[in-house]
Amino acid sequence: MNPSTAIIGAGISGLTTGKMLGDYGVPYTCFESSDRIGGNWAFGNPNGHSSAYRSLHIDTSKDRLSFRDFPMPDDFPDFPHHTQIKAYLESYAEAFGLKERIEFENGVQHAHRVSTGSTTKGGWEITDQAGAVRRFDHLVVANGHHWDPRYPDFPGEFAGQTLHSHHYVDPRTPYDFAGKRILVVGLGNSAADIAVELSSKSLQTQVTLSTRSGAWIVPKYVYGRPADTMYRTTPYLPLSWQRKIMQLAQPMNGSNGALYGLPEPNHKFFEAHPTQSVELPLRLGSGDVVPKPDVARLDGDTVHFVDGTSDDFDIIVWATGYNITFPFFDPAFLSAPGNHFPLYKRMFKPGIHDLTFIGFAQATPTLFPFVECQARLAAAHLVGAYALPDVAEMERVIKEDEAKYIGHVLKTPRHTQQVDYFIYEHDIRAREIPAGRKRAGVMAGRR
């Protein structure tokens, strides 16, 4: 009999996992604190977990984003708007009857592991939003990692208004930005989008963009095609060689942010997440966005920068990333200090065989197929077609994989979860699933 399973969250990861578990005949219940599916892509999500702003278009092309068994509609643009991503997820849920297993407005308040030791059957007591205690054999955590804003800690205090990019909606919400002096801190995709939007001359604003480490700003199109469709790593060459080739190509793309007045990147291309923006270089070059280095200190309305300059501002937008948070676990049981959360194949915690994490990675260049790959492995594990190695081997492989995927990147909370999708998917499909199938066969023979 397949184990009863609880899934926390009905965003991309929870929906995809539910679909796979249904395919494999695994009984499950999906707990969702909101009244709708979509998680981060449910604009205005009442549970506060959506970081989508009104103008947001996804940075991954539809060709790279589509689920393998449910392609995006042909009439979608290359880079869909968030409303189209939400509609796509609604169609996905409808096609596979996923909403029937979701308990809306009934999230998980607390998850307590009943079992101890790696040889017991396992089990979880789940306390839901309604206060009921429910028992499950297995727990899948799919609550996402882009909903708990991370704030910087600069000396001093700012007298004006502040908000995290997570709470930004549009130039009128939650504040009226028109005519204001605005500082955007950060240089990820959200920072670039927000700085571009708020620097429109029609708003009569003054926009400054501050970055600590600089960035490589890559185009969304190359030779008239979505750039990510022309990029694919291979497992048959060292990743360091492939990164070197891409680094040599960057001068032709004009992707060095220093060309537009930003600080020189303190890293090589692919040693940090590149920023995707067509418009930001133009806004910097046109003087609509003023580049500045890192903040040194805050002093009332004045912000001092590390280059010795200072300016006065009305609003600061902190585009400074997110914390990985599990509010339903006791911190002594599981937490992710500094966003460091080592997992076997980005899914399994050594020694806790009845717990699976889905979607806790920054997969480049695509997330949806990455989650689909993980969900397929999770389902095989739950029906006994795949078995994990022993704890010592899991810990060895975790270190090996971290060296492969993040050993070359900046040591910051933003980069702890990075993986290369193509290498990861090949590893799971060609190596991990066959090896896990053999381990499962050996275990079955011992019974």
C-alpha positions as CSV (number, residue, x, y, z in Angstrom):
1,M,0.0,0.0,0.0
2,N,1.4,3.4,-1.0
3,P,2.0,5.9,1.9
4,S,-0.5,8.6,2.7
5,T,1.2,11.9,1.9
6,A,0.7,15.5,2.9
7,I,1.9,18.3,0.5
8,I,2.4,21.8,1.9
9,G,1.6,24.4,-0.7
10,A,-0.3,24.6,-4.0
11,G,2.2,26.6,-6.0
12,I,4.2,25.3,-8.9
13,S,6.0,22.7,-6.7
14,G,2.9,21.5,-4.9
15,L,0.8,21.2,-8.0
16,T,3.5,19.3,-10.0
17,T,4.1,17.0,-7.1
18,G,0.3,16.3,-6.7
19,K,0.1,15.5,-10.4
20,M,3.0,13.0,-10.2
21,L,1.7,11.4,-7.1
22,G,-1.7,11.0,-8.7
23,D,0.0,9.3,-11.8
24,Y,1.7,6.9,-9.4
25,G,-1.4,6.1,-7.4
26,V,-0.1,7.7,-4.2
27,P,-2.9,9.0,-1.9
28,Y,-2.2,12.6,-0.9
29,T,-3.8,15.8,0.6
30,C,-2.5,19.2,-0.5
31,F,-2.7,21.9,2.2
32,E,-2.9,25.5,0.9
33,S,-3.3,28.6,3.1
34,S,-4.7,30.7,0.3
35,D,-8.0,30.5,-1.5
36,R,-6.3,29.8,-4.9
37,I,-3.5,27.9,-6.5
38,G,-0.4,29.5,-8.0
39,G,1.7,30.6,-5.0
40,N,4.1,33.2,-6.2
41,W,2.3,33.5,-9.6
42,A,-1.1,34.3,-8.0
43,F,-0.9,38.1,-8.2
44,G,-2.3,39.7,-5.0
45,N,-2.4,36.3,-3.3
46,P,-4.2,36.8,0.0
47,N,-1.7,34.6,1.9
48,G,1.0,37.2,1.1
49,H,3.2,34.7,-0.7
50,S,3.2,36.3,-4.1
51,S,6.0,38.7,-5.1
52,A,4.5,39.4,-8.5
53,Y,4.1,43.1,-9.4
54,R,1.5,44.3,-11.8
55,S,3.8,44.6,-14.9
56,L,5.8,41.4,-14.3
57,H,6.7,39.2,-17.2
58,I,8.6,36.0,-16.6
59,D,12.3,36.0,-17.5
60,T,12.3,32.5,-18.8
61,S,10.9,31.9,-22.3
62,K,7.9,29.7,-22.7
63,D,9.9,27.2,-24.6
64,R,12.1,26.6,-21.6
65,L,9.4,27.0,-19.1
66,S,6.8,24.4,-20.3
67,F,6.1,21.2,-18.4
68,R,7.1,18.2,-20.6
69,D,3.7,16.7,-20.5
70,F,1.7,20.0,-20.7
71,P,3.3,22.5,-23.1
72,M,2.3,26.2,-23.0
73,P,-0.2,27.4,-25.6
74,D,1.3,28.3,-28.9
75,D,-0.3,31.8,-28.8
76,F,1.5,32.8,-25.6
77,P,4.2,35.4,-26.2
78,D,7.9,34.4,-25.8
79,F,7.9,35.9,-22.3
80,P,4.4,35.6,-20.8
81,H,2.9,38.0,-18.3
82,H,2.2,36.8,-14.8
83,T,-1.6,36.5,-15.6
84,Q,-0.8,34.1,-18.4
85,I,1.4,32.0,-16.1
86,K,-1.4,31.8,-13.6
87,A,-3.8,30.9,-16.4
88,Y,-1.4,28.1,-17.5
89,L,-1.3,26.7,-14.0
90,E,-5.1,26.8,-13.8
91,S,-5.3,24.8,-17.0
92,Y,-2.7,22.4,-15.7
93,A,-4.7,21.9,-12.5
94,E,-7.9,21.5,-14.5
95,A,-6.5,19.0,-17.0
96,F,-5.3,16.7,-14.2
97,G,-8.0,17.2,-11.6
98,L,-5.6,18.6,-9.0
99,K,-8.0,20.9,-7.2
100,E,-10.0,17.9,-5.9
101,R,-7.1,17.0,-3.5
102,I,-6.4,20.6,-2.3
103,E,-7.8,21.9,0.9
104,F,-7.9,25.7,0.3
105,E,-7.6,28.2,3.2
106,N,-6.3,25.4,5.3
107,G,-2.5,25.6,5.5
108,V,-0.2,23.7,7.9
109,Q,0.4,25.4,11.2
110,H,2.7,22.7,12.6
111,A,4.4,19.6,11.3
112,H,5.7,17.1,13.9
113,R,7.7,14.0,13.0
114,V,6.4,11.1,15.0
115,S,9.1,8.5,14.0
116,T,12.7,8.4,14.9
117,G,15.5,6.4,13.3
118,S,16.0,5.5,9.7
119,T,14.4,2.0,9.9
120,T,11.0,2.9,11.2
121,K,8.0,3.3,9.0
122,G,7.8,7.0,9.8
123,G,4.9,9.3,10.2
124,W,3.8,12.9,10.7
125,E,1.3,14.7,12.8
126,I,0.0,17.7,10.9
127,T,-1.9,20.5,12.7
128,D,-3.9,22.3,10.1
129,Q,-5.2,25.9,10.1
130,A,-8.5,24.7,11.4
131,G,-6.7,23.2,14.4
132,A,-7.3,19.5,13.5
133,V,-4.4,17.1,14.0
134,R,-4.0,14.8,11.0
135,R,-1.7,11.8,10.5
136,F,0.3,11.0,7.4
137,D,3.1,8.6,6.5
138,H,5.1,11.1,4.4
139,L,5.5,14.9,4.2
140,V,6.3,16.9,1.0
141,V,7.4,20.5,1.7
142,A,6.6,22.7,-1.3
143,N,6.0,26.1,0.3
144,G,8.5,28.0,-1.9
145,H,11.4,30.2,-1.0
146,H,10.4,33.6,-2.4
147,W,7.9,34.8,0.1
148,D,9.9,35.8,3.3
149,P,11.7,39.1,2.5
150,R,15.3,39.5,3.5
151,Y,16.4,43.0,4.6
152,P,19.9,44.5,4.7
153,D,21.4,45.8,7.9
154,F,23.0,49.2,7.2
155,P,24.2,51.6,10.0
156,G,21.9,54.4,10.9
157,E,18.2,55.0,10.2
158,F,16.2,56.2,7.3
159,A,13.4,58.8,7.9
160,G,11.5,58.2,4.7
161,Q,9.3,55.4,3.5
162,T,10.7,51.9,2.8
163,L,9.4,48.7,1.4
164,H,10.7,45.4,0.1
165,S,10.3,44.6,-3.6
166,H,8.1,41.7,-2.4
167,H,5.5,44.3,-1.5
168,Y,5.8,46.5,-4.6
169,V,2.7,46.4,-6.9
170,D,2.9,49.4,-9.3
171,P,3.9,53.1,-9.3
172,R,0.8,53.9,-7.3
173,T,0.8,51.0,-4.9
174,P,1.6,50.6,-2.0
175,Y,2.9,54.2,-2.2
176,D,2.4,56.9,-4.8
177,F,5.9,57.1,-6.3
178,A,5.1,59.9,-8.7
179,G,7.5,62.9,-8.2
180,K,9.5,61.1,-5.5
181,R,13.3,60.6,-5.1
182,I,13.6,56.8,-5.1
183,L,16.5,54.5,-4.2
184,V,16.4,50.9,-5.4
185,V,18.9,48.7,-3.5
186,G,19.9,45.5,-5.3
187,L,20.5,44.4,-8.9
188,G,18.5,41.2,-9.5
189,N,15.7,41.0,-12.0
190,S,13.1,42.5,-9.7
191,A,15.4,45.5,-8.9
192,A,16.0,46.1,-12.6
193,D,12.3,45.9,-13.5
194,I,11.2,48.2,-10.7
195,A,14.0,50.7,-11.4
196,V,13.0,50.8,-15.1
197,E,9.3,51.1,-14.3
198,L,9.7,53.9,-11.7
199,S,12.2,55.9,-13.9
200,S,9.6,56.6,-16.6
201,K,9.6,60.4,-17.3
202,S,5.8,60.4,-17.1
203,L,6.2,59.9,-13.3
204,Q,8.6,62.8,-12.9
205,T,10.7,60.7,-10.5
206,Q,14.4,60.6,-9.7
207,V,15.6,57.0,-9.5
208,T,18.9,55.8,-8.2
209,L,20.1,52.2,-8.3
210,S,22.6,50.9,-5.7
211,T,24.4,47.7,-5.9
212,R,27.1,46.0,-3.7
213,S,28.6,43.6,-6.2
214,G,27.7,44.8,-9.7
215,A,26.1,42.5,-12.2
216,W,26.2,41.1,-15.7
217,I,23.1,42.3,-17.5
218,V,22.1,39.9,-20.2
219,P,19.7,40.4,-23.1
220,K,16.5,38.4,-23.4
221,Y,16.9,38.0,-27.2
222,V,20.0,37.0,-29.3
223,Y,19.7,37.0,-33.1
224,G,15.9,37.6,-32.7
225,R,15.4,34.5,-30.6
226,P,14.9,34.1,-26.8
227,A,18.4,33.9,-25.5
228,D,17.7,31.0,-23.2
229,T,16.7,28.7,-26.1
230,M,20.3,29.1,-27.5
231,Y,21.9,28.1,-24.2
232,R,22.3,24.5,-23.0
233,T,25.0,22.9,-20.9
234,T,26.1,19.4,-21.4
235,P,27.2,16.7,-18.9
236,Y,29.9,15.5,-21.3
237,L,32.2,18.5,-20.8
238,P,33.5,20.0,-17.6
239,L,31.2,22.8,-16.4
240,S,34.2,25.0,-15.8
241,W,35.1,24.8,-19.6
242,Q,31.5,25.7,-20.5
243,R,31.4,28.7,-18.1
244,K,34.7,29.9,-19.6
245,I,33.3,29.9,-23.1
246,M,30.3,31.9,-22.0
247,Q,32.6,34.3,-20.2
248,L,34.5,34.9,-23.3
249,A,31.3,35.7,-25.2
250,Q,30.1,38.5,-22.8
251,P,32.0,41.4,-24.4
252,M,30.0,40.8,-27.6
253,N,26.8,41.0,-25.6
254,G,27.8,44.2,-23.8
255,S,26.6,42.6,-20.6
256,N,29.1,44.2,-18.2
257,G,27.1,46.6,-16.0
258,A,30.2,48.8,-15.7
259,L,29.6,49.8,-19.3
260,Y,26.5,51.7,-18.2
261,G,28.0,53.3,-15.0
262,L,27.4,50.6,-12.5
263,P,30.2,49.3,-10.3
264,E,32.5,46.7,-12.0
265,P,31.2,43.2,-11.2
266,N,33.2,41.7,-8.4
267,H,32.8,38.3,-10.0
268,K,33.0,36.6,-13.4
269,F,30.0,35.8,-15.5
270,F,28.1,32.8,-14.0
271,E,29.8,33.3,-10.6
272,A,26.5,35.1,-9.6
273,H,23.0,35.2,-11.0
274,P,23.1,37.4,-14.1
275,T,20.4,40.1,-14.4
276,Q,18.0,39.8,-17.4
277,S,16.9,43.2,-18.7
278,V,16.6,44.8,-22.1
279,E,15.6,48.2,-20.8
280,L,17.9,48.8,-17.8
281,P,21.1,49.6,-19.9
282,L,19.0,52.1,-21.9
283,R,17.7,53.8,-18.8
284,L,21.2,54.0,-17.3
285,G,22.6,55.3,-20.6
286,S,19.8,57.9,-20.8
287,G,20.3,59.2,-17.3
288,D,16.9,58.1,-16.2
289,V,18.4,55.8,-13.6
290,V,21.5,57.0,-11.7
291,P,24.0,54.2,-10.7
292,K,25.5,54.1,-7.3
293,P,27.7,51.6,-5.4
294,D,26.8,50.0,-2.0
295,V,25.1,51.9,0.8
296,A,27.5,52.9,3.6
297,R,25.0,54.3,6.1
298,L,21.6,55.9,6.5
299,D,21.1,59.3,8.1
300,G,17.5,60.7,8.1
301,D,16.6,61.5,4.5
302,T,20.2,61.1,3.4
303,V,21.9,58.0,2.2
304,H,25.6,57.8,2.1
305,F,27.4,55.5,-0.4
306,V,30.7,53.8,-0.1
307,D,32.3,56.0,-2.8
308,G,31.9,59.0,-0.5
309,T,28.8,60.5,-2.3
310,S,25.4,61.0,-0.7
311,D,21.9,61.9,-1.8
312,D,18.5,62.6,-0.3
313,F,15.6,60.2,-0.9
314,D,11.9,59.9,-0.1
315,I,11.5,56.2,-0.6
316,I,13.9,53.2,-0.5
317,V,12.9,49.9,-2.2
318,W,14.9,47.0,-0.8
319,A,15.3,44.4,-3.6
320,T,17.5,42.3,-1.5
321,G,16.2,38.8,-1.8
322,Y,14.5,36.2,0.5
323,N,14.9,33.9,3.4
324,I,14.3,30.2,3.2
325,T,11.8,29.7,6.0
326,F,9.8,26.8,7.4
327,P,7.3,28.3,9.8
328,F,5.6,24.9,10.5
329,F,8.8,23.2,11.7
330,D,10.3,23.8,15.2
331,P,13.6,25.6,14.5
332,A,15.5,23.1,16.5
333,F,14.2,20.4,14.0
334,L,14.9,22.1,10.7
335,S,16.0,25.6,9.6
336,A,18.1,27.3,7.0
337,P,20.5,29.7,8.6
338,G,22.0,32.0,6.0
339,N,19.8,30.2,3.5
340,H,22.2,27.2,3.6
341,F,20.0,24.1,3.5
342,P,22.0,21.1,2.2
343,L,19.8,18.4,0.7
344,Y,20.5,15.2,-1.2
345,K,19.7,16.0,-4.8
346,R,18.1,19.2,-3.5
347,M,15.3,17.0,-2.1
348,F,16.1,14.8,0.9
349,K,17.5,15.4,4.3
350,P,19.9,12.6,5.4
351,G,18.4,10.6,8.2
352,I,14.8,11.7,7.6
353,H,13.5,9.3,5.0
354,D,9.8,10.3,5.2
355,L,10.3,13.9,4.2
356,T,10.8,15.4,0.8
357,F,11.5,19.0,-0.4
358,I,10.4,20.1,-3.8
359,G,11.4,23.3,-5.6
360,F,14.1,24.5,-3.1
361,A,16.7,25.4,-5.6
362,Q,17.5,28.3,-8.0
363,A,17.5,26.3,-11.2
364,T,19.0,27.9,-14.2
365,P,17.7,28.5,-16.8
366,T,14.3,27.1,-15.9
367,L,12.2,26.2,-12.9
368,F,9.1,24.3,-14.1
369,P,10.8,21.3,-15.8
370,F,13.2,21.2,-12.8
371,V,10.3,20.8,-10.4
372,E,8.8,18.3,-12.7
373,C,12.0,16.2,-12.6
374,Q,12.1,16.4,-8.8
375,A,8.4,15.4,-8.5
376,R,8.9,12.3,-10.7
377,L,11.8,11.2,-8.4
378,A,9.7,11.9,-5.3
379,A,6.8,9.7,-6.7
380,A,9.1,6.9,-7.6
381,H,10.5,7.0,-4.0
382,L,7.1,6.9,-2.4
383,V,6.0,3.8,-4.4
384,G,9.2,1.9,-3.6
385,A,10.6,2.1,-7.2
386,Y,13.5,4.2,-5.9
387,A,15.5,3.9,-2.7
388,L,17.9,6.4,-1.1
389,P,21.5,5.5,-0.3
390,D,22.7,5.3,3.3
391,V,23.2,8.5,5.2
392,A,27.0,8.6,4.8
393,E,26.7,8.3,1.0
394,M,24.0,11.0,0.9
395,E,26.3,13.4,2.9
396,R,29.2,12.6,0.6
397,V,27.1,13.3,-2.5
398,I,25.7,16.6,-1.0
399,K,29.3,17.9,-0.6
400,E,30.2,16.8,-4.1
401,D,27.1,18.4,-5.7
402,E,27.5,21.6,-3.8
403,A,31.1,21.9,-5.1
404,K,29.8,21.3,-8.6
405,Y,26.9,23.7,-8.6
406,I,27.9,26.5,-6.1
407,G,31.6,26.0,-5.5
408,H,32.4,28.7,-8.0
409,V,29.8,31.3,-7.1
410,L,29.8,34.2,-4.6
411,K,29.3,33.1,-1.0
412,T,26.1,34.9,-0.4
413,P,22.6,33.8,0.8
414,R,21.4,34.5,-2.7
415,H,23.4,31.7,-4.3
416,T,23.2,28.8,-1.8
417,Q,20.5,27.0,-3.8
418,Q,21.8,27.3,-7.3
419,V,21.8,24.3,-9.7
420,D,22.2,23.9,-13.4
421,Y,19.0,22.4,-14.7
422,F,20.4,20.5,-17.7
423,I,23.2,18.8,-15.6
424,Y,20.8,18.1,-12.8
425,E,18.1,16.6,-15.0
426,H,20.6,14.4,-16.8
427,D,22.0,13.2,-13.4
428,I,18.6,12.3,-12.1
429,R,17.4,10.6,-15.3
430,A,20.6,8.8,-16.4
431,R,22.2,8.0,-13.0
432,E,20.2,8.6,-9.9
433,I,16.9,6.9,-10.9
434,P,18.7,3.7,-12.2
435,A,20.9,3.6,-9.1
436,G,17.9,4.1,-6.8
437,R,16.0,1.3,-8.7
438,K,18.9,-1.1,-8.0
439,R,19.0,-0.1,-4.3
440,A,15.2,-0.7,-4.1
441,G,15.6,-4.1,-5.7
442,V,18.4,-5.1,-3.2
443,M,16.2,-3.9,-0.3
444,A,13.2,-5.9,-1.6
445,G,15.4,-9.0,-1.9
446,R,16.4,-8.7,1.8
447,R,12.8,-8.7,3.0
